[in-house]
Amino acid sequence: MRTIVISAVDISARAVLKDNATADAIWKALPIEGRANTWGDEIYFSIPIALKEEGDARDVLEMGELGYWPPGKAFCIFFGPTPASRGKEIRAASKVNVFGKVSGDPKVFKKVPDGARITIKEESHGI
């Protein structure tokens, strides 16, 4: 199991990566740093990875899922409705490659303002 830690402002959350090509590419690129863009209850930021849309990409997500958005080369964290949502669903601007999910409460990301520095690194398990 591959676990990452996503940190911004005064919050930190763990996420478990799936076993797919997008998760593999992100894992190999760690550590990653960016500046948060907020879009409703989604945070996204560009990362130095260029990937194509996978066959199982989708635009309706579950709470806490992590997605890679190919058009923006962006790492996305979904924690509630976005401007594209219909009702209470969580909808991306367009299809994303789902590559992981936040462990615990993803709503902690509501505290992250636009422009905040975000870091993603491999979880260290100590000695």
MMTF fields as JSON, N, C-alpha, C and O atoms, coordinates in Angstrom:
{
  "mmtfVersion": "1.0.0",
  "mmtfProducer": "UNKNOWN",
  "numBonds": 507,
  "numAtoms": 508,
  "numGroups": 127,
  "numChains": 1,
  "numModels": 1,
  "chainsPerModel": [1],
  "groupsPerChain": [127],
  "chainIdList": ["A"],
  "bondAtomList": [4, 2, 8, 6, 12, 10, 16, 14, 20, 18, 24, 22, 28, 26, 32, 30, 36, 34, 40, 38, 44, 42, 48, 46, 52, 50, 56, 54, 60, 58, 64, 62, 68, 66, 72, 70, 76, 74, 80, 78, 84, 82, 88, 86, 92, 90, 96, 94, 100, 98, 104, 102, 108, 106, 112, 110, 116, 114, 120, 118, 124, 122, 128, 126, 132, 130, 136, 134, 140, 138, 144, 142, 148, 146, 152, 150, 156, 154, 160, 158, 164, 162, 168, 166, 172, 170, 176, 174, 180, 178, 184, 182, 188, 186, 192, 190, 196, 194, 200, 198, 204, 202, 208, 206, 212, 210, 216, 214, 220, 218, 224, 222, 228, 226, 232, 230, 236, 234, 240, 238, 244, 242, 248, 246, 252, 250, 256, 254, 260, 258, 264, 262, 268, 266, 272, 270, 276, 274, 280, 278, 284, 282, 288, 286, 292, 290, 296, 294, 300, 298, 304, 302, 308, 306, 312, 310, 316, 314, 320, 318, 324, 322, 328, 326, 332, 330, 336, 334, 340, 338, 344, 342, 348, 346, 352, 350, 356, 354, 360, 358, 364, 362, 368, 366, 372, 370, 376, 374, 380, 378, 384, 382, 388, 386, 392, 390, 396, 394, 400, 398, 404, 402, 408, 406, 412, 410, 416, 414, 420, 418, 424, 422, 428, 426, 432, 430, 436, 434, 440, 438, 444, 442, 448, 446, 452, 450, 456, 454, 460, 458, 464, 462, 468, 466, 472, 470, 476, 474, 480, 478, 484, 482, 488, 486, 492, 490, 496, 494, 500, 498, 504, 502],
  "bondOrderList": [1, 1, 1, 1, 1, 1, 1, 1, 1, 1, 1, 1, 1, 1, 1, 1, 1, 1, 1, 1, 1, 1, 1, 1, 1, 1, 1, 1, 1, 1, 1, 1, 1, 1, 1, 1, 1, 1, 1, 1, 1, 1, 1, 1, 1, 1, 1, 1, 1, 1, 1, 1, 1, 1, 1, 1, 1, 1, 1, 1, 1, 1, 1, 1, 1, 1, 1, 1, 1, 1, 1, 1, 1, 1, 1, 1, 1, 1, 1, 1, 1, 1, 1, 1, 1, 1, 1, 1, 1, 1, 1, 1, 1, 1, 1, 1, 1, 1, 1, 1, 1, 1, 1, 1, 1, 1, 1, 1, 1, 1, 1, 1, 1, 1, 1, 1, 1, 1, 1, 1, 1, 1, 1, 1, 1, 1],
  "groupList": [{"groupName": "MET", "atomNameList": ["N", "CA", "C", "O"], "elementList": ["N", "C", "C", "O"], "formalChargeList": [0, 0, 0, 0], "bondAtomList": [1, 0, 2, 1, 3, 2], "bondOrderList": [1, 1, 2], "singleLetterCode": "M", "chemCompType": "L-PEPTIDE LINKING"}, {"groupName": "ARG", "atomNameList": ["N", "CA", "C", "O"], "elementList": ["N", "C", "C", "O"], "formalChargeList": [0, 0, 0, 0], "bondAtomList": [1, 0, 2, 1, 3, 2], "bondOrderList": [1, 1, 2], "singleLetterCode": "R", "chemCompType": "L-PEPTIDE LINKING"}, {"groupName": "THR", "atomNameList": ["N", "CA", "C", "O"], "elementList": ["N", "C", "C", "O"], "formalChargeList": [0, 0, 0, 0], "bondAtomList": [1, 0, 2, 1, 3, 2], "bondOrderList": [1, 1, 2], "singleLetterCode": "T", "chemCompType": "L-PEPTIDE LINKING"}, {"groupName": "ILE", "atomNameList": ["N", "CA", "C", "O"], "elementList": ["N", "C", "C", "O"], "formalChargeList": [0, 0, 0, 0], "bondAtomList": [1, 0, 2, 1, 3, 2], "bondOrderList": [1, 1, 2], "singleLetterCode": "I", "chemCompType": "L-PEPTIDE LINKING"}, {"groupName": "VAL", "atomNameList": ["N", "CA", "C", "O"], "elementList": ["N", "C", "C", "O"], "formalChargeList": [0, 0, 0, 0], "bondAtomList": [1, 0, 2, 1, 3, 2], "bondOrderList": [1, 1, 2], "singleLetterCode": "V", "chemCompType": "L-PEPTIDE LINKING"}, {"groupName": "SER", "atomNameList": ["N", "CA", "C", "O"], "elementList": ["N", "C", "C", "O"], "formalChargeList": [0, 0, 0, 0], "bondAtomList": [1, 0, 2, 1, 3, 2], "bondOrderList": [1, 1, 2], "singleLetterCode": "S", "chemCompType": "L-PEPTIDE LINKING"}, {"groupName": "ALA", "atomNameList": ["N", "CA", "C", "O"], "elementList": ["N", "C", "C", "O"], "formalChargeList": [0, 0, 0, 0], "bondAtomList": [1, 0, 2, 1, 3, 2], "bondOrderList": [1, 1, 2], "singleLetterCode": "A", "chemCompType": "L-PEPTIDE LINKING"}, {"groupName": "ASP", "atomNameList": ["N", "CA", "C", "O"], "elementList": ["N", "C", "C", "O"], "formalChargeList": [0, 0, 0, 0], "bondAtomList": [1, 0, 2, 1, 3, 2], "bondOrderList": [1, 1, 2], "singleLetterCode": "D", "chemCompType": "L-PEPTIDE LINKING"}, {"groupName": "LEU", "atomNameList": ["N", "CA", "C", "O"], "elementList": ["N", "C", "C", "O"], "formalChargeList": [0, 0, 0, 0], "bondAtomList": [1, 0, 2, 1, 3, 2], "bondOrderList": [1, 1, 2], "singleLetterCode": "L", "chemCompType": "L-PEPTIDE LINKING"}, {"groupName": "LYS", "atomNameList": ["N", "CA", "C", "O"], "elementList": ["N", "C", "C", "O"], "formalChargeList": [0, 0, 0, 0], "bondAtomList": [1, 0, 2, 1, 3, 2], "bondOrderList": [1, 1, 2], "singleLetterCode": "K", "chemCompType": "L-PEPTIDE LINKING"}, {"groupName": "ASN", "atomNameList": ["N", "CA", "C", "O"], "elementList": ["N", "C", "C", "O"], "formalChargeList": [0, 0, 0, 0], "bondAtomList": [1, 0, 2, 1, 3, 2], "bondOrderList": [1, 1, 2], "singleLetterCode": "N", "chemCompType": "L-PEPTIDE LINKING"}, {"groupName": "TRP", "atomNameList": ["N", "CA", "C", "O"], "elementList": ["N", "C", "C", "O"], "formalChargeList": [0, 0, 0, 0], "bondAtomList": [1, 0, 2, 1, 3, 2], "bondOrderList": [1, 1, 2], "singleLetterCode": "W", "chemCompType": "L-PEPTIDE LINKING"}, {"groupName": "PRO", "atomNameList": ["N", "CA", "C", "O"], "elementList": ["N", "C", "C", "O"], "formalChargeList": [0, 0, 0, 0], "bondAtomList": [1, 0, 2, 1, 3, 2], "bondOrderList": [1, 1, 2], "singleLetterCode": "P", "chemCompType": "L-PEPTIDE LINKING"}, {"groupName": "GLU", "atomNameList": ["N", "CA", "C", "O"], "elementList": ["N", "C", "C", "O"], "formalChargeList": [0, 0, 0, 0], "bondAtomList": [1, 0, 2, 1, 3, 2], "bondOrderList": [1, 1, 2], "singleLetterCode": "E", "chemCompType": "L-PEPTIDE LINKING"}, {"groupName": "GLY", "atomNameList": ["N", "CA", "C", "O"], "elementList": ["N", "C", "C", "O"], "formalChargeList": [0, 0, 0, 0], "bondAtomList": [1, 0, 2, 1, 3, 2], "bondOrderList": [1, 1, 2], "singleLetterCode": "G", "chemCompType": "PEPTIDE LINKING"}, {"groupName": "TYR", "atomNameList": ["N", "CA", "C", "O"], "elementList": ["N", "C", "C", "O"], "formalChargeList": [0, 0, 0, 0], "bondAtomList": [1, 0, 2, 1, 3, 2], "bondOrderList": [1, 1, 2], "singleLetterCode": "Y", "chemCompType": "L-PEPTIDE LINKING"}, {"groupName": "PHE", "atomNameList": ["N", "CA", "C", "O"], "elementList": ["N", "C", "C", "O"], "formalChargeList": [0, 0, 0, 0], "bondAtomList": [1, 0, 2, 1, 3, 2], "bondOrderList": [1, 1, 2], "singleLetterCode": "F", "chemCompType": "L-PEPTIDE LINKING"}, {"groupName": "CYS", "atomNameList": ["N", "CA", "C", "O"], "elementList": ["N", "C", "C", "O"], "formalChargeList": [0, 0, 0, 0], "bondAtomList": [1, 0, 2, 1, 3, 2], "bondOrderList": [1, 1, 2], "singleLetterCode": "C", "chemCompType": "L-PEPTIDE LINKING"}, {"groupName": "HIS", "atomNameList": ["N", "CA", "C", "O"], "elementList": ["N", "C", "C", "O"], "formalChargeList": [0, 0, 0, 0], "bondAtomList": [1, 0, 2, 1, 3, 2], "bondOrderList": [1, 1, 2], "singleLetterCode": "H", "chemCompType": "L-PEPTIDE LINKING"}],
  "groupTypeList": [0, 1, 2, 3, 4, 3, 5, 6, 4, 7, 3, 5, 6, 1, 6, 4, 8, 9, 7, 10, 6, 2, 6, 7, 6, 3, 11, 9, 6, 8, 12, 3, 13, 14, 1, 6, 10, 2, 11, 14, 7, 13, 3, 15, 16, 5, 3, 12, 3, 6, 8, 9, 13, 13, 14, 7, 6, 1, 7, 4, 8, 13, 0, 14, 13, 8, 14, 15, 11, 12, 12, 14, 9, 6, 16, 17, 3, 16, 16, 14, 12, 2, 12, 6, 5, 1, 14, 9, 13, 3, 1, 6, 6, 5, 9, 4, 10, 4, 16, 14, 9, 4, 5, 14, 7, 12, 9, 4, 16, 9, 9, 4, 12, 7, 14, 6, 1, 3, 2, 3, 9, 13, 13, 5, 18, 14, 3],
  "groupIdList": [1, 2, 3, 4, 5, 6, 7, 8, 9, 10, 11, 12, 13, 14, 15, 16, 17, 18, 19, 20, 21, 22, 23, 24, 25, 26, 27, 28, 29, 30, 31, 32, 33, 34, 35, 36, 37, 38, 39, 40, 41, 42, 43, 44, 45, 46, 47, 48, 49, 50, 51, 52, 53, 54, 55, 56, 57, 58, 59, 60, 61, 62, 63, 64, 65, 66, 67, 68, 69, 70, 71, 72, 73, 74, 75, 76, 77, 78, 79, 80, 81, 82, 83, 84, 85, 86, 87, 88, 89, 90, 91, 92, 93, 94, 95, 96, 97, 98, 99, 100, 101, 102, 103, 104, 105, 106, 107, 108, 109, 110, 111, 112, 113, 114, 115, 116, 117, 118, 119, 120, 121, 122, 123, 124, 125, 126, 127],
  "secStructList": [7, 7, 3, 3, 3, 3, 3, 3, 6, 6, 3, 3, 3, 3, 3, 3, 3, 7, 1, 1, 2, 2, 2, 2, 2, 2, 2, 2, 2, 7, 1, 3, 3, 3, 3, 7, 3, 3, 7, 1, 1, 3, 3, 3, 3, 3, 7, 1, 7, 7, 7, 7, 7, 7, 6, 6, 7, 3, 3, 3, 3, 7, 6, 6, 3, 3, 3, 3, 3, 4, 4, 4, 6, 3, 3, 3, 3, 3, 7, 1, 7, 7, 6, 6, 7, 1, 6, 6, 7, 3, 3, 3, 3, 3, 3, 3, 3, 3, 3, 3, 3, 3, 1, 1, 7, 4, 4, 4, 4, 4, 4, 7, 7, 6, 6, 7, 3, 3, 3, 3, 3, 3, 7, 7, 7, 7, 7],
  "xCoordList": [0.851, 0.0, 0.894, 1.809, 0.61, 1.376, 0.56, -0.573, 1.156, 0.477, 1.253, 2.479, 0.514, 1.117, 0.572, -0.461, 1.3, 0.855, 0.707, 1.642, -0.48, -0.775, -0.831, -1.623, 0.013, 0.081, -0.133, 0.362, -0.884, -1.119, -1.512, -2.152, -1.129, -1.341, -1.085, 0.02, -2.076, -1.846, -2.51, -2.777, -2.776, -3.407, -2.509, -1.641, -2.748, -2.015, -2.959, -3.634, -3.009, -3.893, -3.173, -2.364, -3.482, -2.923, -3.901, -5.109, -3.34, -4.165, -3.504, -2.278, -4.329, -3.847, -3.988, -5.037, -2.909, -2.921, -3.45, -3.261, -4.12, -4.623, -3.473, -2.352, -3.764, -2.785, -3.13, -3.748, -2.719, -2.941, -1.801, -0.947, -1.795, -0.695, -0.564, 0.55, -1.687, -1.63, -0.999, -0.134, -1.42, -0.839, 0.656, 1.445, 1.049, 2.47, 3.268, 4.338, 2.75, 3.455, 3.579, 4.626, 2.527, 2.562, 3.535, 4.309, 3.507, 4.417, 5.875, 6.694, 6.184, 7.561, 7.986, 9.18, 7.029, 7.341, 7.484, 7.886, 7.161, 7.23, 8.653, 9.598, 8.833, 7.812, 7.341, 8.08, 6.105, 5.495, 5.067, 4.607, 5.223, 4.811, 4.022, 4.327, 3.016, 2.221, 1.506, 1.656, 0.724, -0.098, -1.562, -1.961, -2.35, -3.757, -4.597, -4.49, -5.426, -6.526, -7.779, -7.853, -8.766, -10.001, -11.117, -11.204, -11.968, -13.111, -14.243, -14.389, -15.044, -16.033, -15.28, -14.31, -15.728, -15.052, -14.085, -14.126, -13.228, -12.143, -10.91, -10.992, -9.769, -8.481, -7.766, -7.758, -7.167, -6.372, -5.133, -5.123, -4.101, -2.874, -2.087, -2.106, -1.399, -0.609, 0.582, 1.201, 0.889, 2.049, 2.867, 2.341, 4.144, 5.017, 4.887, 5.883, 3.659, 3.386, 2.373, 1.366, 2.642, 1.702, 1.189, 1.934, -0.089, -0.706, -1.981, -2.612, -2.35, -3.597, -4.724, -4.497, -5.934, -7.111, -7.126, -6.974, -7.306, -7.38, -8.781, -9.729, -8.908, -10.181, -11.278, -12.458, -10.899, -11.906, -12.039, -12.568, -11.559, -11.682, -13.163, -14.006, -13.464, -14.861, -14.934, -13.951, -16.131, -16.3, -17.142, -17.219, -17.77, -18.487, -17.652, -17.345, -17.295, -16.359, -17.013, -18.122, -16.305, -16.718, -15.952, -14.868, -16.52, -15.884, -14.467, -14.264, -13.492, -12.115, -11.278, -10.089, -11.872, -11.071, -10.064, -10.288, -8.95, -7.917, -7.986, -8.123, -7.892, -7.937, -6.837, -6.349, -6.454, -5.52, -6.344, -7.001, -6.306, -7.091, -6.16, -5.372, -6.242, -5.311, -5.255, -4.154, -6.392, -6.279, -5.438, -4.789, -5.445, -4.689, -3.435, -2.747, -3.134, -2.003, -2.063, -1.072, -3.247, -3.498, -3.823, -4.496, -3.317, -3.614, -4.859, -4.862, -5.912, -7.182, -7.586, -7.451, -8.083, -8.593, -10.07, -10.404, -10.952, -12.395, -12.969, -12.818, -13.636, -14.187, -15.579, -16.009, -16.284, -17.648, -18.033, -17.261, -19.222, -19.701, -18.807, -18.156, -18.805, -18.077, -19.103, -20.284, -18.684, -19.635, -20.291, -21.35, -19.681, -20.258, -21.223, -21.895, -21.301, -22.138, -23.621, -24.079, -24.351, -25.81, -26.31, -26.157, -26.9, -27.313, -26.093, -25.186, -26.086, -24.994, -23.859, -22.906, -23.945, -22.874, -21.558, -21.547, -20.477, -19.151, -18.74, -18.496, -18.665, -18.401, -17.191, -17.092, -16.276, -15.103, -15.509, -16.592, -14.636, -14.897, -15.026, -15.842, -14.236, -14.312, -13.676, -13.258, -13.601, -13.137, -11.728, -10.851, -11.544, -10.239, -9.869, -10.734, -8.566, -8.066, -8.047, -7.282, -8.873, -8.923, -7.743, -7.584, -6.913, -5.697, -5.524, -4.527, -6.467, -6.334, -7.494, -8.442, -7.399, -8.458, -7.863, -6.99, -8.363, -7.939, -8.443, -9.592, -7.574, -7.952, -8.426, -7.809, -9.482, -9.979, -10.926, -11.523, -11.063, -12.029, -11.426, -10.597, -11.825, -11.273, -11.752, -11.196, -12.784, -13.296, -12.306, -12.528, -11.21, -10.172, -9.611, -9.078, -9.728, -9.196, -10.009, -9.579, -11.18, -11.955, -11.168, -11.422, -10.213, -9.41, -8.307, -7.678, -8.066, -6.955, -7.406, -8.306, -6.791, -7.18, -6.493, -5.469, -7.075, -6.459, -5.029, -4.78, -4.104, -2.723, -1.863, -0.654, -2.464, -1.681, -0.724, -1.031, 0.434, 1.421, 0.974, 0.58, 1.044, 0.684, 1.898, 2.572, 2.172, 3.24, 2.664, 1.792, 3.179, 2.769, 4.042, 4.961, 4.086, 5.274, 4.875, 3.756, 5.809, 5.615, 5.55, 6.336, 4.61, 4.546, 5.757, 6.062, 6.448, 7.592, 7.1, 6.313, 7.561, 7.084, 8.08, 7.922, 9.096, 10.072, 10.948, 11.006, 11.621, 12.556, 11.901, 12.517],
  "yCoordList": [-1.185, 0.0, 1.245, 1.371, 2.152, 3.392, 4.526, 4.778, 5.204, 6.294, 7.583, 7.611, 8.654, 9.979, 10.88, 10.6, 11.973, 12.987, 14.287, 14.736, 14.887, 16.161, 17.218, 17.108, 18.247, 19.294, 20.665, 20.961, 21.504, 22.895, 23.675, 23.137, 24.936, 25.785, 24.972, 24.462, 24.842, 24.108, 22.732, 22.176, 22.181, 20.867, 19.864, 20.221, 18.62, 17.531, 16.341, 16.033, 15.67, 14.513, 13.413, 13.675, 12.195, 11.044, 10.627, 10.847, 10.021, 9.459, 8.175, 8.057, 7.225, 5.946, 5.962, 6.317, 5.57, 5.545, 4.211, 3.166, 4.278, 3.088, 2.413, 2.921, 1.288, 0.567, 0.806, -0.039, 1.979, 2.268, 3.139, 3.588, 3.37, 4.097, 5.53, 6.033, 6.192, 7.57, 7.606, 8.441, 6.717, 6.656, 6.357, 6.934, 5.463, 5.139, 6.374, 6.626, 7.148, 8.35, 9.391, 10.022, 9.571, 10.545, 10.082, 10.887, 8.809, 8.262, 8.512, 8.917, 8.263, 8.444, 9.905, 10.197, 10.831, 12.27, 12.915, 14.075, 12.187, 12.761, 13.155, 12.51, 14.194, 15.094, 16.091, 16.435, 16.547, 17.517, 18.723, 18.584, 19.891, 21.126, 21.975, 21.986, 22.681, 23.55, 24.62, 24.721, 25.416, 26.466, 26.136, 25.878, 26.148, 25.749, 26.704, 27.926, 26.114, 26.814, 26.16, 24.934, 26.963, 26.39, 26.577, 27.606, 25.557, 25.578, 24.872, 23.653, 25.653, 25.044, 24.255, 24.745, 23.033, 22.169, 21.221, 20.004, 21.821, 21.115, 21.999, 23.22, 21.364, 22.047, 21.378, 20.153, 22.189, 21.623, 22.484, 23.67, 21.874, 22.599, 21.795, 20.564, 22.516, 21.881, 21.15, 21.608, 19.994, 19.207, 18.875, 18.913, 18.551, 18.321, 16.921, 16.227, 16.524, 15.212, 15.405, 16.09, 14.803, 14.871, 13.46, 12.603, 13.229, 11.922, 12.067, 13.124, 10.995, 10.979, 10.459, 9.863, 10.707, 10.21, 8.684, 8.096, 8.048, 6.589, 6.12, 6.906, 4.852, 4.292, 4.375, 4.457, 4.354, 4.404, 5.799, 5.943, 6.818, 8.201, 8.553, 8.059, 9.409, 9.82, 11.237, 11.789, 11.821, 13.204, 13.33, 14.421, 12.261, 12.283, 11.471, 10.3, 12.137, 11.57, 11.294, 11.749, 10.542, 10.306, 11.26, 11.729, 11.539, 12.392, 11.897, 10.725, 12.797, 12.469, 11.865, 11.615, 11.622, 11.031, 12.036, 13.247, 11.49, 12.272, 11.971, 10.815, 13.006, 12.819, 13.592, 14.602, 13.105, 13.83, 14.319, 13.529, 15.631, 16.25, 16.496, 17.441, 15.646, 15.759, 17.13, 17.589, 17.815, 19.108, 20.15, 20.982, 20.112, 21.095, 20.53, 21.219, 19.253, 18.567, 18.806, 19.183, 18.577, 18.985, 17.828, 16.865, 17.963, 17.1, 17.706, 18.895, 16.919, 17.43, 16.671, 15.451, 17.43, 16.86, 17.243, 18.427, 16.248, 16.499, 16.272, 15.195, 17.312, 17.189, 17.797, 18.152, 17.92, 18.433, 18.938, 18.806, 19.516, 20.001, 21.089, 21.859, 21.118, 22.13, 22.938, 22.59, 24.004, 24.748, 23.897, 24.268, 22.768, 21.898, 20.862, 20.163, 20.755, 19.731, 19.971, 21.103, 18.863, 18.914, 18.389, 17.206, 19.253, 18.848, 18.679, 19.512, 17.584, 17.363, 16.514, 16.212, 16.124, 15.301, 16.084, 17.312, 15.361, 15.962, 15.742, 14.611, 16.84, 16.725, 17.563, 18.741, 16.931, 17.625, 18.418, 18.212, 19.322, 20.114, 19.201, 19.458, 18.147, 17.101, 15.854, 15.885, 14.774, 13.508, 13.606, 14.274, 12.915, 12.824, 11.351, 10.476, 11.105, 9.773, 9.683, 10.391, 8.829, 8.68, 7.804, 6.684, 8.336, 7.602, 7.391, 6.807, 7.851, 7.649, 8.237, 8.769, 8.128, 8.647, 9.07, 8.404, 10.202, 10.728, 9.8, 9.359, 9.513, 8.744, 9.768, 10.824, 9.483, 10.455, 11.441, 11.141, 12.613, 13.612, 14.547, 15.389, 14.419, 15.294, 16.744, 17.627, 16.995, 18.367, 19.301, 20.512, 18.756, 19.628, 20.554, 21.618, 20.155, 20.975, 22.249, 23.12, 22.37, 23.618, 24.791, 25.941, 24.51, 25.564, 26.103, 27.111, 25.446, 25.837, 26.949, 26.738, 28.135, 29.243, 29.177, 28.514, 29.875, 30.036, 30.534, 31.437, 29.956, 30.418, 29.809, 30.039, 29.03, 28.404, 27.367, 26.702, 27.245, 26.258, 24.871, 24.679, 23.911, 22.526, 21.652, 21.831, 20.713, 19.75, 18.342, 18.056, 17.483, 16.081, 15.264, 15.442, 14.37, 13.529, 12.129, 11.887, 11.226, 9.854, 9.83, 10.498, 9.056, 8.935, 8.146, 7.08, 8.678, 7.952, 7.152, 7.641, 5.946, 5.051, 4.896, 4.014, 5.738, 5.675, 4.438, 3.761, 4.16, 3.013, 1.827, 0.769],
  "zCoordList": [0.0, 0.0, 0.0, 0.814, -0.923, -1.015, -0.421, -0.83, 0.552, 1.243, 1.054, 1.161, 0.769, 0.64, 1.742, 2.349, 1.982, 2.931, 2.152, 1.489, 2.239, 1.579, 2.673, 3.609, 2.554, 3.581, 2.97, 1.883, 3.689, 3.284, 4.527, 5.43, 4.572, 5.749, 7.017, 7.201, 7.891, 9.138, 9.144, 10.209, 7.958, 7.898, 7.187, 6.391, 7.499, 6.876, 6.818, 7.801, 5.67, 5.523, 4.76, 3.871, 5.124, 4.416, 3.32, 3.415, 2.283, 1.22, 0.738, 0.722, 0.35, -0.161, -1.675, -2.213, -2.355, -3.813, -4.323, -3.702, -5.475, -6.134, -6.88, -6.912, -7.462, -8.269, -9.739, -10.387, -10.261, -11.681, -12.209, -11.444, -13.51, -14.157, -13.652, -13.506, -13.387, -12.891, -11.504, -11.24, -10.623, -9.277, -9.361, -8.613, -10.264, -10.435, -10.828, -10.273, -11.788, -12.262, -11.151, -11.004, -10.38, -9.283, -8.204, -7.685, -7.865, -6.855, -7.254, -6.429, -8.53, -9.017, -9.017, -8.946, -9.096, -9.154, -7.774, -7.68, -6.709, -5.359, -4.988, -5.442, -4.177, -3.641, -4.696, -5.619, -4.545, -5.461, -4.634, -3.501, -5.21, -4.543, -5.533, -6.726, -5.046, -5.906, -5.106, -3.888, -5.82, -5.199, -5.456, -6.592, -4.403, -4.477, -5.312, -5.2, -6.143, -6.805, -6.241, -6.16, -5.85, -5.329, -6.35, -7.021, -6.451, -7.364, -6.637, -6.724, -5.917, -5.03, -3.973, -3.394, -3.723, -2.753, -3.465, -3.291, -4.26, -4.939, -4.865, -4.996, -4.654, -4.776, -5.933, -6.047, -6.788, -7.877, -8.081, -7.752, -8.623, -8.941, -9.966, -9.964, -10.839, -11.89, -11.294, -10.334, -11.889, -11.477, -12.723, -13.835, -12.549, -13.703, -14.306, -14.512, -14.583, -15.166, -16.289, -16.112, -17.441, -18.565, -18.848, -19.324, -18.551, -18.756, -19.568, -19.576, -20.249, -21.009, -20.121, -19.069, -20.582, -19.871, -19.923, -20.994, -18.779, -18.716, -19.101, -19.087, -19.442, -19.869, -18.825, -19.168, -17.547, -16.478, -15.859, -14.757, -16.567, -16.072, -15.927, -16.677, -14.957, -14.76, -14.234, -13.74, -14.35, -13.894, -12.628, -12.062, -12.166, -10.892, -9.898, -10.121, -8.793, -7.838, -6.5, -6.223, -5.678, -4.296, -3.39, -3.739, -2.236, -1.237, -0.949, -0.631, -1.062, -0.712, -1.816, -1.618, -2.981, -4.049, -4.605, -4.599, -5.084, -5.744, -7.23, -7.631, -8.038, -9.478, -10.172, -9.665, -11.341, -12.203, -13.386, -14.064, -13.628, -14.7, -15.886, -15.863, -16.938, -18.065, -18.753, -19.057, -19.016, -19.717, -18.976, -19.61, -17.644, -16.865, -16.227, -15.475, -16.533, -15.891, -14.384, -13.758, -13.817, -12.435, -11.501, -11.868, -10.278, -9.139, -8.494, -8.172, -8.299, -7.769, -6.508, -6.419, -5.543, -4.295, -4.211, -4.199, -4.151, -4.147, -2.75, -2.173, -2.208, -0.853, -0.734, 0.364, -1.857, -1.851, -3.23, -4.18, -3.345, -4.641, -5.248, -4.543, -6.569, -7.342, -8.139, -8.136, -8.819, -9.652, -10.752, -11.258, -11.128, -12.161, -11.588, -12.346, -10.27, -9.63, -9.875, -10.032, -9.902, -9.976, -8.641, -8.339, -7.851, -6.51, -5.622, -5.619, -4.868, -3.913, -4.47, -3.75, -5.741, -6.307, -6.344, -6.267, -6.462, -6.604, -8.055, -8.475, -8.821, -10.258, -10.65, -10.307, -11.372, -11.913, -13.154, -13.701, -13.595, -14.801, -16.017, -16.902, -16.064, -17.08, -16.464, -15.307, -17.211, -16.651, -16.073, -16.62, -14.948, -14.291, -14.122, -14.064, -14.044, -13.71, -12.188, -11.534, -11.63, -10.171, -9.754, -10.24, -8.84, -8.476, -6.98, -6.558, -6.169, -4.732, -3.968, -4.545, -2.64, -1.776, -0.438, 0.118, 0.061, 1.356, 2.456, 2.433, 3.414, 4.609, 5.64, 5.781, 6.343, 7.315, 6.655, 5.621, 7.251, 6.793, 5.751, 6.095, 4.48, 3.447, 3.554, 2.903, 4.374, 4.498, 5.19, 5.227, 5.74, 6.315, 5.24, 5.554, 3.974, 2.882, 2.645, 1.889, 3.284, 3.192, 3.769, 3.411, 4.66, 5.289, 4.379, 4.703, 3.25, 2.376, 1.433, 0.62, 1.529, 0.656, -0.707, -0.874, -1.666, -2.983, -2.804, -2.005, -3.537, -3.499, -2.414, -2.385, -1.512, -0.434, -1.016, -2.005, -0.388, -0.815, -0.356, 0.794, -1.275, -0.974, -1.262, -2.276, -0.376, -0.62, -0.521, 0.299, -1.377, -1.381, -1.305, -2.105, -0.338, -0.217, 0.209, 0.662, 0.055, 0.48, 2.0, 2.672, 2.539, 3.995, 4.468, 3.933, 5.479, 6.039, 7.232, 8.043, 7.329, 8.385, 9.526, 10.37, 9.559, 10.648, 10.566, 9.54, 11.659, 11.684, 12.367, 12.491]
}
